[in-house]
Amino acid sequence: MILHRYFARRFLTTFLGLLTVFFLLLALIDLVEQLRRFSAEGIGFRRIAQLTLLNMPKAISDILPLVMILSTIALFLGLARSSELVVTRASGRSALVALMAPVMVALAIGALAVAMLNPLVAATSKRYASLFENYRYGITDVLSISREGLWLRQGDTSGQTVIRAERANPDGTVFYNVTFLSYAPEGGPLRRIEAREAVLAPGAWEAKDVKVWPLGKDMNAEAMSETHASLTIPSDLTQERIRDSFGQPDAISIWDLPDYVARLEEAGFSARRHQVWFQMEMARPLFLTAMVLLGAAFTMRHVRAGGTGVAVLTAVMLGFALFYIRNFAQILGENGQIPILLAAWAPPVASVLLALGILLNMEEA
């Protein structure tokens, strides 16, 4: 038990040290990139630093597998150089038993990443996207899915327009039972438009069966209302911008994702991307464990055996390969080429089995 606590403490210390180094490095790189982007916008350093800090949780979440495998490699290379690993093996401890503590730490880190880091990434990503659009273009486009339907906001220098629809087609290009509420730049309402259907065309909404009410002080809106068989409503929205407004699953907390998926399907949108992301987040602790097993499989050996550099390089390259296979499976799952559960769980399970096979082969040798 004492040995397990020792290994766990060493592994956690190594992990936190590497995570801090990567955090500082990524923060510096992102800060330079943000300064380059906003060099001509007149944005102050404080706001740019705020954008950088908001972008860091997502960056850290993305590199967790890399930090995990590097921490494992650093741990066992250190144990091998100090001969602690040799003593452990000589005492009758197998490689799998010695790995219990790092594996438990990896599972705990994975669980914390899902339960705590994921909601933090969701909140900071949404805030970052909103501030970035505001600083860069001076406008924001926001889409919200609720039980009352979907809400979309578009804006430019001439004012803001709030759009509400009961539902939409899966591509987000046709809205049904739509209401457009236009506001002047100073904030007052200008007009209200209701349509049975609105189709997104280049540069405009093509609305059908339309009724328009002008809004303003001392104005009888109903008496001045007009009906049209069709009406063109200017818009700078595109299909891609609408889908991006709600199409990033990592911008939604995993605790809210099941309800969001249900509302998304009720509104008529496809929720497959969000379902794949949810399952992949649930499989994250297992994938981090696979990175620990993989790193240990190539470094739980005495340094006098030689070939340490090749073993480390092989472990890192194999870790990258499994990471990209996981991302490729995610794309296949989102496109409907393979089942959702297979896309999310097959890569981490296969990675664990591969690492265990290498470890068992090493034990036999």
SVG drawing of the C-alpha trace seen along z (x, -y; Angstrom):
<svg xmlns="http://www.w3.org/2000/svg" viewBox="-57 -59 80 75">
<polyline fill="none" stroke="black" stroke-width="0.4" points="0.0,0.0 2.9,-2.4 4.5,-1.6 1.2,-2.4 0.9,-5.7 4.5,-6.5 4.0,-5.8 0.7,-7.7 2.3,-10.7 5.3,-10.6 2.9,-10.3 0.6,-13.1 3.5,-15.4 5.0,-14.7 1.6,-15.2 1.0,-18.5 4.5,-19.8 4.1,-18.9 0.6,-20.4 1.9,-23.7 4.7,-23.8 2.3,-23.2 -0.2,-25.7 2.4,-28.5 3.7,-27.6 0.2,-27.4 -0.8,-30.7 2.3,-32.5 1.6,-31.2 -2.1,-32.1 -1.3,-35.5 1.0,-36.3 -1.6,-35.0 -4.3,-37.2 -2.1,-40.2 -1.5,-39.5 -5.2,-39.1 -6.3,-42.3 -3.2,-44.5 -5.3,-46.7 -8.5,-46.7 -7.3,-48.9 -8.1,-46.2 -6.3,-46.8 -3.9,-44.3 -6.2,-43.5 -8.9,-42.3 -6.5,-40.3 -5.2,-38.6 -8.8,-37.9 -9.4,-36.2 -6.2,-34.1 -7.3,-33.0 -10.7,-32.1 -9.1,-30.0 -6.9,-28.0 -9.3,-25.5 -10.1,-24.1 -6.5,-24.0 -5.6,-22.1 -8.5,-19.7 -7.3,-18.9 -3.7,-18.1 -4.6,-15.9 -3.8,-12.7 -0.3,-14.0 0.4,-15.2 -0.7,-11.9 1.6,-9.8 4.6,-12.1 4.0,-12.0 4.0,-8.2 7.2,-8.1 8.9,-10.6 7.8,-8.7 9.1,-5.3 12.3,-6.6 13.0,-8.3 12.2,-5.1 14.4,-3.1 17.4,-5.5 17.2,-5.3 16.8,-1.5 13.6,-1.8 11.8,0.1 14.3,2.9 13.9,3.2 10.1,3.2 10.3,6.0 12.8,8.0 10.5,7.9 8.0,9.9 5.7,7.1 4.6,7.6 4.4,4.7 0.6,4.7 0.6,4.5 3.1,1.6 0.8,-0.2 -2.2,-0.1 -1.4,-3.5 -0.8,-5.4 -3.9,-3.9 -6.1,-4.9 -4.7,-8.4 -5.4,-8.6 -8.9,-7.4 -9.4,-10.0 -8.0,-12.8 -10.2,-11.6 -13.3,-11.7 -12.4,-15.2 -11.9,-16.2 -15.4,-15.0 -17.2,-16.3 -15.4,-19.6 -13.1,-20.6 -15.8,-19.9 -18.3,-22.4 -15.5,-24.9 -14.5,-24.5 -18.2,-24.9 -18.6,-28.2 -15.3,-29.7 -15.6,-28.6 -19.0,-30.3 -17.7,-33.5 -14.6,-33.4 -16.6,-33.1 -19.0,-35.9 -16.1,-38.3 -14.1,-37.4 -17.1,-38.2 -17.8,-41.4 -14.2,-42.6 -13.5,-41.5 -16.8,-42.4 -18.8,-44.4 -21.7,-42.0 -22.8,-38.6 -24.9,-35.9 -26.5,-33.7 -28.7,-30.7 -30.5,-29.1 -32.6,-26.0 -35.3,-25.9 -38.6,-24.1 -40.4,-27.1 -38.5,-26.5 -35.3,-28.0 -34.1,-31.6 -31.6,-33.2 -30.1,-36.7 -28.5,-38.5 -27.1,-42.0 -25.3,-44.6 -24.7,-48.4 -28.4,-49.0 -29.7,-47.2 -30.5,-43.8 -33.1,-41.2 -34.4,-38.4 -35.7,-35.4 -37.9,-32.7 -39.1,-29.6 -41.0,-26.5 -38.7,-24.2 -36.3,-24.0 -35.0,-21.4 -31.9,-19.5 -29.7,-21.8 -30.8,-24.9 -31.9,-26.5 -35.7,-26.4 -37.5,-27.7 -41.2,-27.1 -43.7,-29.4 -41.1,-32.2 -41.2,-35.5 -38.8,-38.3 -38.5,-41.2 -36.3,-44.0 -34.7,-46.6 -33.1,-50.0 -29.5,-50.6 -30.7,-52.7 -32.7,-49.7 -36.3,-50.5 -38.5,-48.0 -39.1,-48.7 -41.3,-46.0 -42.6,-42.5 -42.9,-39.9 -44.6,-36.6 -44.3,-34.0 -45.4,-30.4 -42.0,-29.5 -38.6,-31.3 -36.0,-29.9 -32.4,-31.1 -31.1,-32.3 -27.8,-34.1 -28.1,-37.5 -31.7,-37.2 -34.6,-35.2 -37.3,-34.3 -40.5,-34.3 -43.9,-33.0 -47.4,-33.8 -46.1,-36.9 -47.8,-39.5 -45.9,-42.7 -46.6,-45.0 -44.8,-48.3 -43.8,-49.1 -43.3,-52.5 -44.8,-55.1 -48.3,-56.3 -48.8,-53.8 -51.7,-51.4 -49.7,-48.4 -52.7,-46.2 -54.4,-48.9 -51.1,-49.5 -50.2,-45.8 -49.7,-44.3 -49.9,-40.8 -47.7,-39.4 -47.6,-36.1 -43.8,-36.4 -41.3,-38.8 -37.5,-39.1 -35.8,-40.0 -32.1,-41.0 -29.7,-38.9 -26.0,-38.3 -26.4,-34.8 -25.3,-31.7 -26.0,-28.0 -22.5,-27.5 -22.9,-30.4 -26.2,-29.0 -24.9,-25.5 -21.8,-26.8 -23.9,-28.7 -25.2,-25.5 -23.0,-22.9 -20.1,-22.9 -20.8,-20.2 -17.9,-21.2 -19.6,-24.6 -22.3,-22.7 -21.7,-21.3 -21.9,-17.5 -24.4,-17.9 -26.7,-19.8 -26.0,-17.8 -28.7,-15.2 -31.5,-17.8 -30.0,-19.9 -29.9,-16.9 -33.6,-16.3 -34.5,-19.9 -32.4,-19.9 -34.2,-16.9 -37.6,-18.4 -36.6,-21.5 -35.8,-19.4 -32.0,-19.5 -29.8,-16.5 -28.1,-15.9 -25.7,-13.1 -22.6,-15.3 -23.7,-16.0 -24.5,-12.3 -21.0,-11.3 -19.4,-14.0 -21.3,-12.9 -20.1,-9.3 -16.6,-10.3 -16.5,-12.5 -17.8,-9.5 -15.0,-7.4 -12.3,-10.0 -11.1,-8.4 -10.6,-5.1 -8.6,-6.8 -6.4,-8.5 -5.8,-5.2 -4.8,-3.8 -2.2,-6.5 -0.7,-5.5 -0.6,-1.8 0.9,-2.6 3.6,-4.9 4.5,-2.3 4.6,0.5 7.7,-1.0 9.5,-2.5 9.1,0.1 12.6,1.4 16.0,0.8 18.0,-1.9 21.0,0.4 19.0,2.4 19.6,-0.4 17.3,-1.8 15.6,-4.1 15.3,-6.9 13.8,-4.7 11.3,-3.3 10.2,-6.8 9.8,-7.9 7.8,-4.8 5.5,-5.4 4.9,-9.0 4.3,-8.3 1.9,-5.5 0.1,-7.7 -0.3,-10.3 -1.5,-7.6 -4.2,-6.4 -5.2,-10.0 -5.8,-10.7 -7.6,-7.3 -9.9,-8.4 -10.6,-11.7 -11.1,-9.9 -13.6,-7.6 -15.4,-10.6 -15.7,-12.0 -17.1,-8.7 -19.6,-8.6 -20.7,-12.2 -21.3,-11.4 -23.2,-8.3 -20.7,-5.9 -20.4,-3.9 -22.6,-3.6 -22.2,-6.2 -21.1,-3.8 -18.5,-2.2 -17.1,-5.6 -16.7,-6.7 -15.7,-3.5 -13.8,-1.4 -10.6,-3.5 -10.0,-3.7 -10.9,0.0 -8.6,1.0 -5.9,-1.2 -6.1,0.4 -6.1,3.9 -3.0,3.0 -1.1,1.6 -2.0,4.7 -0.8,7.0 2.5,5.2 2.8,5.3 2.0,9.0 4.5,9.8 7.1,7.8 6.3,9.8 6.8,13.1 10.1,11.9"/>
</svg>
